[in-house]
Amino acid sequence: MASGILTNRNRLIAGLVILIVLVILMIYSLITFLQRREGQPQVDHRSPVETLGYCSGEQDKLCIVTFSQEVDGGMQVNFQIPNAFFPEFILKISHNEDESIYECERVEATSTTVLCTGEPQVPSEILKFKVFSKNWGTLLAAGNFAIIGIALFTPEVESTATIELPTETPTATAISPLRTPTPVGLTPSPSYPNPSYP
């Protein structure tokens, strides 16, 4: 009888622990979901589009860090996102009537860095940047930029050649001072054609 009560008691404790863990997981999932949707537009809710700009000190919205160009010629735009829950996005760059789509991926080392890669653009021209949510297609931010400078990537070349240095140590030798030889029995004679000087 005592072992039956003890078994029921252990089952009850195990059941309560499992229930508590499930409740904690549900609360965590709900909070995570709400944080992701916090910045997303709602139905019948219109808010102005964020202005896309360059990053400054304490940035709390999507911003551009740098422009760079890959070795193969493609352009990269380096973004900083405000938090790790910012939605995945694509970048559309318009120049005159041409529109280029850039695929964007998070850099794994830092969760707030996103790198977008696409076609090269003309420097010093005004370009229209638009950032769209990948899942919903909603416009997240927009801005106009003139790309003044682009960082160029240079490929790293690995060298396997080794340079062998001599292992012998030099020894000091005594050197006698140089003497200028003096001619014996020669008399200087004028060389011709030398003009005579007055």
Long-range contacts (C-beta under 8 A, 24 or more apart in sequence): 32-85, 35-83, 35-85, 36-85, 36-87, 38-85, 39-86, 39-87, 40-87, 40-133, 40-136, 40-138, 41-136, 41-138, 49-139, 49-140, 49-141, 49-142, 50-140, 50-141, 50-142, 51-141, 51-142, 51-143, 52-129, 52-131, 52-141, 52-142, 52-143, 53-143, 55-80, 61-141, 62-86, 62-131, 62-140, 62-141, 64-129, 64-145, 65-113, 66-151, 67-147, 67-149, 67-150, 67-151, 68-150, 68-151, 68-152, 68-153, 69-120, 69-150, 69-151, 69-152, 69-153, 70-117, 70-153, 71-153, 71-154, 71-155, 73-120, 74-117, 74-118, 74-119, 74-120, 75-102, 75-117, 75-118, 75-119, 75-120, 75-121, 75-150, 76-115, 76-116, 76-117, 77-102, 77-115, 77-116, 77-129, 78-113, 78-114, 78-115, 78-116, 79-104, 79-113, 79-114, 79-115, 79-116, 79-131, 80-112, 80-113, 80-114, 81-112, 81-113, 81-114, 82-112, 83-112, 84-111, 84-112, 86-112, 87-133, 87-134, 87-135, 87-136, 87-140, 88-133, 88-134, 88-135, 89-114, 89-131, 89-132, 89-133, 89-134, 89-140, 90-116, 90-131, 90-132, 90-134, 91-116, 91-118, 91-129, 91-130, 91-131, 91-132, 92-129, 92-130, 92-131, 92-132, 93-118, 93-121, 93-127, 93-128, 93-129, 93-130, 94-127, 94-128, 94-130, 95-121, 95-122, 95-125, 95-126, 95-127, 95-128, 104-134, 121-147, 122-147, 123-147, 123-148, 123-149, 123-150, 124-148
